[in-house]
C-alpha cells in the first residue's frame, strides 16, 4: 500500500508591521496630507537628483595593491534625510543603529533591560495643543511616572485601518525606559494620561527592531530631533564613540577618493555594485575644480543590463575630495621616496634589551 499524496499549500507570509508602514509611506496618498504642528510622516518630501544612485569610491595607489590592481568600492548614495521618499529607510536604519549603540553602551554592567512604554495624553485635549505644550506636559507626566532615563519618540498620528494607510491626529509618546515605572492606576489618577507597558527589550536586536519600527511612522520636522535622550543616556551624560565617516583602502589604508568609470577602456568596466580589485585602466580620478565640480553618479538602464553616468553637483562629495586630496598626494610622495618599499610593513624597534 502506498502512502496517500499530500498536497502542499503555499501560505503567504504576513507582512511585518514595520514593512507595512514602509510600504504605505510611499503608496498612501493620505500620508502626505497628515500634518500636526509642522510635523509630517516620513518620506513625504522630495528626493535629490543623486538619491539611490551609485558612486565609485576607490584607491589608485596600485603600487601597494595586489597585482597592481585598482581597489573599487561602489556605494549607493543616500541623502540620509527622513522626508526623502527614496532614502528614508536608510535614515531609519542609521538612526536605529545609533540609538541601539547608545542604549547598549548604557546597559554595560547593568542588570535590567529597557522597557517599551507608551504615554498618551487625553486625546480631546492633545489634538488642540502645540508640540511645545505637549512636551512641557510630558515632563510633568514623567515625574509622576518616576521615569528618569529614557529614549523618547514623538508620534503625532495613529491609524484608522490595519493597512496603516489612513493617519489621524492623536499625539502620543513612545519611550524606551530604564528603571521602575509608577503603576497604571496611580499614574492615570494623577495625570489623566494613559500608560501602556509593551514589554522588555532583552537584546540589542530587540532595541534595534523596536526603534526601527517607531521611526517608520514617527513625527518628523525640520530642526526638531526625532529621537530624544533623557537622563543618564543623554548626550551630556553618556559619550558614545562616533561612527567612522571616511572609508579607507583595505590594502594601503589611504582614504578612498572618487573616480569616474571609463566605458571606452579596452577592459570591461566593473559591475555597478562592485567591491574589490579591478583593472586600473577602467577608472579616472575626479579632481577638485572648484564649486563647479560635478560628481559622476551611475544608474542601471531600463534593461538592467548596462549602467550609465550622470554628472551631478553634490556638496558632500566635493568636500570629501577637498579634505582627502592632500593626504593622498603626501602619502604617494613619501612612498616614492622610500629606498626599500618593504620598510612600510616592518615594525619599528624602539628599545633593545
C-alpha contacts under 8 A as a table, 3 or more apart, distances in Angstrom:
res1	aa1	res2	aa2	distance
15	X	19	X	6.26
15	X	20	X	6.27
16	X	19	X	5.18
16	X	20	X	6.14
17	X	20	X	5.03
17	X	21	X	6.50
17	X	213	X	7.60
18	X	21	X	5.37
18	X	22	X	6.37
18	X	212	X	7.64
18	X	213	X	5.19
18	X	216	X	6.72
19	X	22	X	4.90
19	X	23	X	6.08
20	X	23	X	5.25
20	X	24	X	6.27
20	X	163	X	6.67
20	X	164	X	7.07
21	X	24	X	5.15
21	X	25	X	6.05
21	X	163	X	7.99
21	X	164	X	6.39
21	X	216	X	6.12
21	X	217	X	6.62
22	X	25	X	5.23
22	X	26	X	7.20
22	X	89	X	7.72
22	X	216	X	6.41
23	X	26	X	5.92
23	X	27	X	6.20
24	X	27	X	4.79
24	X	28	X	5.04
24	X	31	X	7.65
24	X	163	X	7.63
24	X	164	X	6.77
24	X	165	X	5.64
25	X	28	X	6.29
25	X	31	X	6.49
25	X	41	X	7.71
25	X	42	X	6.74
25	X	43	X	6.03
25	X	44	X	7.46
25	X	85	X	7.78
26	X	43	X	6.76
26	X	44	X	7.75
26	X	85	X	6.42
28	X	31	X	5.72
28	X	32	X	7.72
28	X	165	X	5.47
28	X	166	X	7.68
29	X	32	X	5.78
29	X	33	X	7.16
30	X	33	X	5.24
30	X	34	X	6.58
30	X	165	X	6.57
30	X	166	X	5.65
30	X	167	X	6.91
31	X	34	X	5.37
31	X	41	X	6.52
31	X	44	X	7.35
31	X	165	X	6.86
31	X	166	X	6.87
31	X	167	X	6.59
32	X	40	X	7.64
32	X	41	X	7.41
32	X	44	X	5.56
34	X	40	X	6.12
34	X	41	X	6.98
34	X	167	X	6.56
34	X	168	X	7.11
34	X	169	X	7.87
35	X	38	X	6.29
35	X	39	X	5.62
35	X	40	X	5.10
35	X	41	X	7.80
36	X	39	X	5.03
36	X	40	X	6.77
36	X	156	X	6.45
36	X	169	X	7.03
37	X	130	X	6.07
37	X	131	X	6.62
38	X	221	X	6.21
39	X	156	X	7.36
39	X	219	X	5.38
39	X	220	X	5.28
39	X	221	X	4.84
40	X	44	X	7.34
40	X	219	X	5.55
40	X	220	X	5.40
40	X	221	X	6.52
41	X	44	X	6.52
41	X	83	X	7.60
41	X	217	X	5.94
41	X	218	X	6.28
41	X	219	X	5.42
41	X	220	X	6.02
42	X	82	X	5.52
42	X	83	X	4.87
42	X	84	X	7.47
42	X	85	X	7.80
42	X	88	X	6.72
42	X	216	X	6.91
42	X	217	X	6.43
42	X	218	X	7.08
42	X	219	X	7.29
42	X	220	X	6.38
43	X	82	X	6.21
43	X	83	X	4.03
43	X	84	X	4.73
43	X	85	X	4.12
43	X	86	X	7.45
43	X	87	X	7.92
43	X	88	X	5.73
44	X	83	X	5.20
44	X	84	X	6.60
44	X	85	X	6.27
45	X	83	X	4.74
45	X	84	X	5.30
45	X	85	X	6.58
46	X	83	X	7.20
46	X	84	X	5.56
46	X	85	X	6.73
47	X	51	X	6.35
47	X	84	X	4.98
47	X	85	X	6.22
47	X	86	X	6.36
47	X	87	X	7.71
48	X	51	X	5.44
48	X	79	X	7.34
49	X	312	X	7.22
50	X	53	X	5.55
50	X	77	X	6.83
50	X	78	X	7.60
50	X	297	X	6.94
50	X	312	X	6.82
50	X	314	X	7.87
51	X	77	X	5.83
51	X	78	X	5.10
51	X	79	X	6.14
51	X	86	X	6.63
51	X	87	X	6.81
52	X	76	X	5.72
52	X	77	X	5.28
52	X	78	X	5.68
52	X	86	X	6.72
52	X	87	X	7.09
53	X	76	X	5.63
53	X	77	X	5.54
53	X	78	X	7.86
53	X	297	X	5.98
53	X	298	X	5.62
53	X	299	X	5.50
54	X	74	X	6.47
54	X	75	X	5.52
54	X	76	X	4.48
54	X	77	X	5.84
54	X	272	X	7.08
54	X	273	X	7.65
54	X	297	X	5.50
54	X	298	X	4.81
54	X	299	X	6.28
55	X	74	X	5.64
55	X	75	X	5.41
55	X	76	X	6.40
55	X	77	X	6.62
55	X	258	X	7.55
55	X	296	X	6.83
55	X	297	X	5.08
55	X	298	X	6.27
56	X	72	X	6.68
56	X	73	X	6.18
56	X	74	X	4.52
56	X	75	X	6.54
56	X	258	X	5.88
56	X	259	X	5.52
56	X	260	X	6.73
56	X	261	X	7.55
56	X	297	X	7.73
57	X	72	X	5.91
57	X	73	X	5.12
57	X	74	X	5.74
57	X	75	X	7.17
57	X	256	X	5.83
57	X	257	X	5.41
57	X	258	X	4.56
57	X	259	X	6.05
58	X	70	X	7.27
58	X	71	X	5.33
58	X	72	X	4.18
58	X	73	X	5.55
58	X	74	X	7.83
58	X	249	X	7.40
58	X	256	X	5.01
58	X	257	X	5.49
58	X	258	X	6.24
58	X	259	X	6.68
59	X	62	X	7.55
59	X	70	X	6.14
59	X	71	X	5.20
59	X	72	X	6.63
59	X	249	X	6.36
59	X	254	X	7.44
59	X	255	X	7.69
59	X	256	X	5.38
59	X	257	X	6.30
60	X	69	X	7.89
60	X	70	X	5.20
60	X	71	X	6.73
60	X	280	X	7.16
61	X	64	X	6.14
61	X	65	X	6.97
61	X	70	X	7.32
61	X	252	X	7.65
61	X	332	X	7.41
62	X	65	X	4.86
62	X	66	X	7.71
62	X	68	X	4.57
62	X	69	X	5.50
62	X	70	X	5.75
62	X	71	X	7.96
62	X	280	X	7.98
63	X	68	X	5.58
64	X	68	X	7.05
64	X	251	X	6.91
64	X	252	X	6.21
65	X	68	X	5.16
65	X	69	X	5.93
65	X	70	X	7.30
65	X	71	X	7.74
65	X	251	X	5.94
65	X	252	X	7.24
66	X	69	X	6.13
69	X	277	X	5.70
69	X	278	X	5.65
69	X	279	X	5.60
69	X	280	X	5.87
70	X	277	X	5.45
70	X	278	X	5.27
70	X	279	X	5.93
70	X	280	X	4.76
71	X	249	X	7.28
71	X	275	X	7.68
71	X	276	X	5.48
71	X	277	X	4.48
71	X	278	X	6.33
72	X	274	X	6.92
72	X	275	X	5.50
72	X	276	X	5.41
72	X	277	X	6.13
72	X	278	X	6.97
73	X	273	X	7.97
73	X	274	X	6.32
73	X	275	X	4.39
73	X	276	X	6.43
74	X	272	X	6.83
74	X	273	X	5.44
74	X	274	X	5.57
74	X	275	X	5.97
75	X	273	X	7.03
78	X	86	X	7.97
78	X	87	X	5.50
78	X	90	X	7.11
79	X	84	X	7.70
79	X	87	X	6.30
80	X	84	X	7.99
80	X	87	X	6.09
80	X	88	X	6.82
80	X	90	X	6.24
80	X	91	X	4.88
81	X	84	X	5.66
81	X	87	X	6.61
81	X	88	X	6.06
81	X	91	X	5.91
82	X	87	X	7.41
82	X	88	X	4.81
82	X	91	X	5.78
82	X	92	X	7.42
82	X	220	X	7.04
83	X	88	X	6.22
83	X	220	X	7.57
84	X	87	X	5.34
84	X	88	X	5.31
85	X	88	X	5.95
86	X	89	X	7.61
87	X	90	X	5.33
87	X	91	X	6.53
88	X	91	X	4.92
88	X	92	X	6.19
89	X	92	X	4.95
89	X	93	X	6.17
89	X	216	X	7.98
90	X	93	X	5.11
90	X	94	X	6.09
91	X	94	X	5.23
91	X	95	X	6.06
92	X	95	X	5.30
92	X	96	X	5.94
92	X	212	X	6.02
92	X	215	X	6.08
92	X	216	X	6.84
93	X	96	X	5.16
93	X	97	X	6.03
93	X	212	X	6.57
94	X	97	X	5.14
94	X	98	X	6.26
95	X	98	X	5.09
95	X	99	X	6.18
95	X	212	X	7.99
96	X	99	X	5.16
96	X	100	X	6.06
96	X	208	X	5.63
96	X	209	X	7.93
96	X	211	X	5.44
96	X	212	X	5.32
96	X	215	X	7.81
97	X	100	X	5.10
97	X	101	X	6.24
97	X	208	X	6.42
98	X	101	X	5.21
98	X	102	X	6.31
99	X	102	X	5.10
99	X	103	X	6.18
99	X	208	X	7.61
99	X	211	X	7.56
100	X	103	X	5.25
100	X	104	X	5.86
100	X	204	X	6.46
100	X	207	X	5.94
100	X	208	X	5.49
100	X	211	X	7.88
101	X	104	X	5.11
101	X	105	X	5.97
101	X	240	X	7.57
102	X	105	X	5.18
102	X	106	X	6.41
102	X	233	X	7.12
102	X	238	X	7.84
102	X	240	X	6.21
103	X	106	X	5.10
103	X	107	X	6.27
103	X	233	X	7.03
104	X	107	X	5.04
104	X	108	X	6.56
104	X	204	X	6.50
105	X	108	X	5.57
105	X	240	X	7.26
106	X	110	X	7.86
106	X	232	X	7.91
106	X	233	X	6.65
106	X	238	X	7.47
107	X	110	X	5.13
107	X	111	X	7.72
107	X	112	X	7.77
107	X	113	X	7.45
112	X	178	X	7.63
112	X	179	X	7.76
113	X	178	X	6.62
113	X	200	X	6.22
113	X	201	X	6.10
113	X	202	X	5.90
114	X	176	X	5.72
114	X	177	X	5.22
114	X	178	X	4.78
114	X	179	X	7.66
114	X	200	X	5.91
114	X	201	X	5.60
114	X	202	X	7.52
115	X	175	X	7.89
115	X	176	X	5.28
115	X	177	X	5.05
115	X	178	X	6.43
115	X	197	X	7.43
115	X	198	X	7.27
115	X	199	X	5.60
115	X	200	X	4.24
115	X	201	X	5.78
116	X	174	X	7.26
116	X	175	X	5.83
116	X	176	X	4.66
116	X	177	X	6.40
116	X	197	X	6.24
116	X	198	X	5.24
116	X	199	X	5.69
116	X	200	X	6.29
116	X	201	X	7.12
117	X	174	X	5.97
117	X	175	X	5.14
117	X	176	X	6.22
117	X	177	X	6.84
117	X	195	X	6.99
117	X	196	X	5.61
117	X	197	X	4.66
117	X	198	X	5.77
117	X	199	X	7.61
118	X	172	X	7.33
118	X	173	X	5.82
118	X	174	X	4.61
118	X	175	X	6.14
118	X	194	X	7.93
118	X	195	X	5.68
118	X	196	X	5.09
118	X	197	X	6.64
118	X	198	X	7.62
119	X	172	X	6.01
119	X	173	X	5.22
119	X	174	X	6.41
119	X	175	X	7.68
119	X	193	X	6.74
119	X	194	X	5.85
119	X	195	X	4.79
119	X	196	X	6.71
120	X	123	X	7.61
120	X	171	X	7.22
120	X	172	X	4.59
120	X	173	X	6.38
120	X	193	X	5.52
120	X	194	X	5.10
120	X	195	X	6.51
121	X	125	X	7.66
121	X	126	X	6.13
121	X	171	X	7.59
121	X	172	X	6.50
121	X	192	X	7.01
121	X	193	X	4.51
121	X	194	X	6.49
122	X	125	X	5.66
122	X	126	X	6.00
122	X	192	X	6.57
122	X	193	X	5.94
122	X	194	X	7.70
123	X	126	X	4.94
123	X	127	X	6.12
123	X	170	X	6.14
123	X	171	X	7.35
124	X	127	X	6.09
124	X	128	X	7.49
125	X	128	X	5.72
125	X	129	X	6.88
126	X	129	X	5.30
126	X	134	X	7.12
126	X	170	X	7.27
126	X	171	X	6.36
127	X	169	X	6.38
127	X	170	X	6.28
127	X	171	X	6.68
129	X	133	X	6.07
129	X	134	X	6.48
130	X	133	X	5.23
130	X	134	X	6.26
131	X	134	X	4.99
131	X	135	X	6.02
132	X	135	X	5.15
132	X	136	X	6.27
133	X	136	X	5.12
133	X	137	X	6.17
134	X	137	X	4.99
134	X	138	X	6.00
135	X	138	X	4.90
135	X	139	X	6.45
136	X	139	X	5.28
136	X	140	X	6.98
137	X	140	X	5.36
137	X	141	X	6.49
138	X	141	X	4.92
138	X	142	X	6.05
139	X	142	X	5.13
139	X	143	X	6.47
140	X	143	X	5.32
140	X	144	X	6.55
141	X	144	X	5.18
141	X	145	X	6.14
141	X	191	X	6.39
141	X	193	X	7.58
142	X	145	X	5.00
142	X	146	X	5.98
142	X	147	X	5.14
142	X	148	X	7.30
143	X	146	X	5.01
143	X	147	X	6.24
143	X	148	X	7.61
144	X	147	X	7.80
144	X	182	X	7.28
144	X	187	X	6.52
144	X	190	X	7.48
144	X	191	X	7.72
145	X	181	X	5.48
145	X	182	X	4.68
145	X	183	X	7.76
145	X	187	X	6.15
146	X	180	X	7.06
146	X	181	X	5.67
146	X	182	X	6.12
147	X	150	X	7.09
147	X	177	X	6.97
147	X	178	X	7.71
147	X	179	X	7.15
147	X	180	X	7.33
147	X	181	X	6.19
148	X	178	X	7.81
148	X	179	X	7.80
148	X	230	X	6.83
148	X	231	X	5.52
148	X	232	X	7.86
149	X	177	X	6.12
149	X	178	X	5.60
149	X	179	X	7.32
149	X	229	X	7.74
149	X	230	X	5.26
149	X	231	X	4.44
149	X	232	X	5.61
149	X	233	X	6.51
150	X	175	X	6.14
150	X	176	X	5.37
150	X	177	X	4.38
150	X	178	X	6.10
150	X	229	X	6.05
150	X	230	X	5.14
150	X	231	X	6.81
150	X	233	X	7.17
151	X	175	X	5.38
151	X	176	X	5.08
151	X	177	X	6.67
151	X	227	X	6.89
151	X	228	X	5.72
151	X	229	X	4.61
151	X	230	X	6.16
151	X	233	X	7.80
152	X	173	X	6.73
152	X	174	X	5.86
152	X	175	X	4.60
152	X	176	X	6.77
152	X	227	X	5.80
152	X	228	X	5.11
152	X	229	X	6.33
152	X	230	X	7.62
153	X	173	X	5.85
153	X	174	X	5.22
153	X	175	X	6.37
153	X	214	X	7.20
153	X	215	X	7.70
153	X	218	X	6.85
153	X	226	X	6.13
153	X	227	X	5.13
153	X	228	X	6.70
154	X	171	X	7.48
154	X	172	X	6.29
154	X	173	X	4.71
154	X	174	X	6.39
154	X	218	X	6.18
154	X	219	X	5.94
154	X	226	X	6.97
154	X	227	X	7.77
155	X	158	X	7.70
155	X	170	X	7.90
155	X	171	X	5.67
155	X	172	X	5.41
155	X	173	X	5.81
155	X	174	X	7.28
155	X	217	X	7.25
155	X	218	X	4.91
155	X	219	X	5.19
156	X	169	X	6.05
156	X	170	X	5.67
156	X	171	X	3.90
156	X	172	X	6.25
156	X	218	X	7.35
156	X	219	X	5.76
157	X	167	X	5.82
157	X	168	X	5.36
157	X	169	X	4.69
157	X	170	X	4.80
157	X	171	X	5.70
157	X	172	X	7.78
157	X	219	X	7.76
158	X	167	X	5.51
158	X	168	X	5.60
158	X	169	X	6.56
158	X	170	X	5.67
158	X	171	X	7.77
159	X	162	X	7.70
159	X	164	X	5.42
159	X	165	X	7.02
159	X	166	X	5.43
159	X	167	X	4.28
159	X	168	X	5.95
160	X	164	X	6.98
160	X	165	X	7.82
160	X	166	X	5.59
160	X	167	X	6.29
160	X	168	X	7.09
161	X	164	X	5.42
161	X	165	X	6.67
161	X	166	X	6.36
162	X	165	X	7.89
164	X	167	X	7.04
174	X	214	X	7.63
182	X	186	X	7.02
182	X	187	X	6.26
183	X	186	X	5.78
183	X	187	X	6.20
184	X	187	X	5.20
184	X	188	X	6.13
184	X	194	X	7.44
184	X	195	X	6.02
184	X	196	X	7.62
185	X	188	X	5.22
185	X	189	X	6.16
186	X	189	X	5.27
186	X	190	X	6.38
187	X	190	X	5.39
187	X	191	X	6.12
187	X	192	X	7.53
187	X	193	X	7.27
187	X	194	X	7.79
187	X	195	X	7.56
188	X	191	X	5.25
188	X	192	X	4.58
188	X	193	X	5.29
188	X	194	X	5.92
188	X	195	X	7.51
189	X	192	X	5.84
201	X	204	X	7.79
201	X	206	X	5.25
201	X	207	X	5.84
202	X	206	X	6.36
202	X	207	X	7.83
203	X	206	X	5.13
203	X	207	X	6.57
204	X	207	X	5.09
204	X	208	X	6.22
205	X	208	X	5.05
205	X	209	X	6.01
206	X	209	X	5.17
206	X	210	X	6.02
207	X	210	X	5.25
207	X	211	X	6.05
208	X	211	X	5.21
208	X	212	X	6.00
209	X	212	X	5.20
209	X	213	X	6.16
210	X	213	X	5.11
210	X	214	X	6.25
211	X	214	X	5.06
211	X	215	X	6.19
212	X	215	X	5.22
212	X	216	X	6.30
213	X	216	X	5.31
213	X	217	X	7.53
214	X	217	X	6.17
214	X	218	X	6.03
215	X	218	X	4.85
215	X	226	X	7.99
218	X	226	X	7.28
219	X	226	X	6.83
220	X	224	X	7.42
220	X	225	X	7.93
220	X	226	X	5.95
221	X	224	X	5.52
221	X	225	X	7.78
221	X	226	X	7.63
225	X	228	X	6.36
228	X	234	X	7.91
229	X	233	X	5.82
229	X	234	X	4.68
229	X	235	X	7.20
230	X	233	X	6.00
230	X	234	X	5.07
231	X	234	X	5.49
231	X	237	X	7.51
232	X	237	X	5.63
232	X	238	X	6.55
233	X	237	X	6.27
233	X	238	X	5.35
234	X	237	X	5.40
234	X	238	X	5.90
235	X	238	X	5.52
235	X	239	X	6.48
236	X	239	X	7.39
244	X	247	X	7.53
246	X	255	X	6.57
246	X	256	X	7.56
247	X	255	X	5.97
247	X	256	X	5.85
248	X	253	X	5.31
248	X	254	X	5.40
248	X	255	X	4.32
248	X	256	X	5.22
249	X	252	X	5.71
249	X	253	X	4.68
249	X	254	X	5.39
249	X	255	X	6.25
249	X	256	X	5.99
250	X	253	X	5.67
254	X	328	X	6.59
255	X	324	X	6.64
255	X	328	X	7.18
257	X	285	X	7.41
257	X	286	X	7.92
257	X	320	X	7.61
257	X	321	X	6.51
257	X	324	X	7.39
257	X	325	X	7.80
258	X	285	X	6.14
258	X	286	X	5.75
258	X	317	X	7.97
258	X	321	X	7.16
259	X	283	X	5.99
259	X	284	X	5.35
259	X	285	X	4.31
259	X	286	X	5.23
259	X	296	X	7.66
260	X	283	X	5.72
260	X	284	X	5.27
260	X	285	X	6.27
260	X	286	X	6.47
260	X	296	X	5.86
261	X	269	X	7.04
261	X	282	X	5.69
261	X	283	X	4.76
261	X	284	X	6.50
262	X	265	X	5.60
262	X	269	X	7.06
262	X	281	X	7.45
262	X	282	X	4.78
262	X	283	X	5.51
262	X	284	X	6.93
263	X	268	X	7.59
263	X	269	X	6.30
263	X	282	X	7.08
265	X	268	X	6.99
265	X	269	X	7.61
265	X	281	X	6.34
265	X	282	X	5.71
266	X	281	X	7.97
267	X	279	X	7.23
267	X	281	X	7.33
267	X	282	X	6.75
268	X	282	X	7.58
269	X	282	X	5.87
270	X	274	X	6.16
270	X	278	X	7.06
270	X	282	X	7.98
271	X	274	X	5.12
272	X	298	X	7.51
272	X	299	X	7.92
272	X	300	X	7.75
272	X	307	X	7.08
278	X	282	X	7.86
279	X	282	X	6.04
280	X	283	X	5.79
281	X	284	X	7.77
286	X	295	X	7.48
286	X	321	X	7.96
287	X	293	X	7.96
287	X	321	X	7.18
288	X	293	X	6.25
288	X	318	X	7.21
288	X	321	X	6.52
288	X	322	X	6.60
289	X	292	X	6.59
289	X	293	X	5.33
290	X	293	X	5.79
291	X	318	X	7.97
292	X	313	X	7.66
293	X	313	X	6.79
293	X	318	X	7.26
294	X	311	X	5.45
294	X	312	X	5.10
294	X	313	X	4.52
294	X	314	X	6.96
295	X	311	X	5.26
295	X	312	X	5.27
295	X	313	X	5.88
295	X	314	X	6.60
295	X	317	X	7.27
295	X	318	X	7.67
296	X	309	X	6.14
296	X	310	X	5.62
296	X	311	X	4.53
296	X	312	X	6.47
297	X	309	X	5.62
297	X	310	X	5.24
297	X	311	X	6.15
297	X	312	X	6.94
298	X	307	X	6.36
298	X	308	X	5.55
298	X	309	X	4.66
298	X	310	X	6.24
299	X	307	X	5.29
299	X	308	X	5.69
299	X	309	X	6.80
300	X	303	X	7.83
300	X	304	X	5.53
300	X	305	X	7.28
300	X	306	X	5.91
300	X	307	X	4.05
300	X	308	X	6.46
301	X	304	X	5.34
301	X	305	X	6.84
301	X	306	X	5.77
301	X	307	X	5.18
301	X	308	X	6.62
302	X	305	X	7.96
303	X	306	X	7.35
304	X	307	X	7.45
314	X	317	X	5.53
314	X	318	X	6.23
315	X	318	X	5.04
315	X	319	X	6.17
316	X	319	X	5.27
316	X	320	X	6.36
317	X	320	X	4.90
317	X	321	X	6.41
318	X	321	X	5.22
318	X	322	X	6.37
319	X	322	X	5.06
319	X	323	X	6.02
320	X	323	X	5.33
320	X	324	X	6.22
321	X	324	X	5.56
321	X	325	X	5.82
322	X	325	X	5.79
322	X	326	X	7.79
323	X	326	X	7.17
323	X	327	X	7.95
324	X	327	X	5.35
324	X	328	X	6.32
325	X	328	X	5.31
325	X	329	X	6.27
326	X	329	X	5.21
326	X	330	X	6.07
327	X	330	X	5.16
327	X	331	X	6.30
328	X	331	X	5.24
328	X	332	X	6.32
329	X	332	X	5.21
329	X	333	X	6.18
330	X	333	X	5.23
330	X	334	X	6.22
331	X	334	X	5.08
331	X	335	X	6.13
332	X	335	X	5.04
332	X	336	X	6.19
333	X	336	X	5.21
333	X	337	X	6.43
334	X	337	X	5.27
334	X	338	X	6.69
335	X	338	X	5.40
335	X	341	X	7.25
338	X	341	X	5.84
340	X	343	X	5.71
341	X	344	X	6.23
342	X	345	X	5.72
342	X	346	X	6.93
343	X	346	X	5.13
349	X	352	X	7.59
